Amino acid sequence: MNHYAVVHCGQLVPIKGPIVNDGAFIVKDGKIDWVGPTDAVPADLPTVDGEGKVVTPGLVDAHTHTVFAANRVEEFEFRSRGATYQEIAENGGGIRSTMEATRQATDLEEQVRAHQLRLVRNGTTTFETKTGYGLSPKLELQHLDLADAGVATVRKTFLGAHALPPEFEGDVNGYISALIQVLPEAKAKGASAVDAFIEPGYFTPDAIRPYLEAARSLGLGIHLHVDQLGPHQGAQFAAEMQATTADHLEFTDESGIRALMRAGVTPVLLPASVYGLGKEKYPDAKAMMKAGMAFCLATDYNPGSSPTSSLPFVMGLACRYMGMSPAQALVACTMIPSAVLGLQEQKGSIEVGFDADFVIWPYKDYREIAYWIGDVLPERVAIAGKFV
């Protein structure tokens, strides 16, 4: 159907506007054409019955890593016995272990598609995805081609600076120089931003600065993994570099929050990676909200620290451990990330002119999306008006 109405939505949650009880909206040629009460829908239109359930926009995930092969279940077991993230990495695990599996995979395209379908099945219809497990300029470019598997709307980020590959052991500057040389091609392949992992043992601000400056000169956005493993002034560096987003921020203090505010950098908070690593220190969302700061919640979907494709699970963590309300968490998974990804006029809201990306949830109250633990799955997901 190219032209139909979704009717009898028990709670239609448009995000940019009040909840509409017994709400409805009309889909025409993949767009939202009208929003209002069910009793105002023209009688001659085909309909999809919302059956009195919650309907929201499709969720938007601003931080995922879907271009990888295999898993890291052995590390999961090591971590359950007390091994730390750093200890696992020092013994050949972590990012480099996924690099090896990804380089050797003969069915990588198929695996990427499966990862992205998992996101969609959890209600995500738009997401940012990163490279970062090829760790050579050539493979990182190839992985940009694979990053859009065609299952949803994708924004691609070039994460060549995820870790130092074995071929450049001891030569950080050489690797950074090699990445800088391929940035124009990365942009030509659809990358809208670059990213880098700024932590001791990975990349330092001084080493990564030329790479970020080169990216900015090409018009690429800057996303940065910072302050995940310790208080390393990563937020201040993200502010200095005028990044689009600063991601993780588990150890960012109030001075870092103020720096991000002044620079207009949007935080992307990843509570599932805290949970996945068995940690207890979550980002200080309360301080951010007190400062009037808008931020995203995202899955950080990856095979190591955050093997989850569920934004509802992330919302639940944010409500339980970060002081957010269910409404705030839903906004942080729809409207705010759509703006971060430059899609604020298309995604993240059910309103006239927007893409008809929406989710029918098996609940009567939208707060149940964050309330239930472990089995929150949509009944139906539509992208551009087509059910998937």
Buried (B, 14 or more C-beta within 10 A) or exposed (E): EEEBBBBBBBBBBBBBEEBBEBBBBBBBEBBBBBBEBBEEBEEEBEBBEBEEBBBBBBBBBBBBBBBBBBBBEEBBEBBEEEBBBBEBBEEEBBBBBBBBBBBEBEEBEEBBBEBBBBBBBBBBBBBBBBBBBBBBBEBBBBBBEBBBBEBBBBBBBBBBBBBBBEEBEEEBEEBBBBBBEBBEBBBEBBBBBBBBBBBEBBBBBEBBBBBBEBBBEEEBBBBBBBBBBEEBBBBBBBBBBEBBBBBBBBBBBEEBBBBBBEBEBBBBBBBBBBBBBBBEEBBBBEBBBEEEBBBBBBBBBBBBBBBBBBBBBBBBBBBBBBBBEBBBBBBBBBBBBBBBBBBBEBBBBBBEEBBBBBBBBBBEBBBBBBBBEEEBEBBBBBBBBEEE
